[in-house]
């Protein structure tokens, strides 16, 4: 006999995480707490492209003014939860009011040499060092940097802090534009659509054409496609 209760399909981990993140409130509460402690020049720091198979990891550091109401009203939050059009509008808004913005990238060759974690930290550090204003505190999304400045490592920071979310948007808009440019140079991979991430289309292109010099050869899908390429070349 069937039970009177209905059972739902189990929610995938990724879907459950996205649902949880959407429930978080992105605000200036972390910045206000730091200002209460005396910090004034607070830089939000975040990265994009960490999980991609192609191209650089890109980081941004952004110092916003004390008043961030207009960004909150404009719907600023983690760039992964925004449409392309919304991200583009927010990028212009952020650059219009920010006290300082800096972007840095670390290329695929360096990622392969030092690993993606260290390359991400390097990109973040370079972004902070490139700021035209010297920060007195760093708000960083789940990382800590080799920098003398006071720091707060905030888990899910791009969904909680407007400064980190601003860095996330600036970095994403920059990297997405770079991928569209590189798509013209390497059209067989479809970079304009997937931005270098490991989509089925990208993996299929790797299987058919092998990797190019801008692919991250230490990442498994690229590594194995390169190995297959070498085997096929040796049998010609």
Helices and strands as residue ranges (DSSP letters): H 13-23, H 29-36, E 42-48, E 57-63, H 69-73, G 79-81, H 84-97, E 100-106, H 108-114, H 116-129, E 137-141, E 150-154, G 157-159, H 162-185, G 187-189, H 191-194, H 200-209, H 220-234
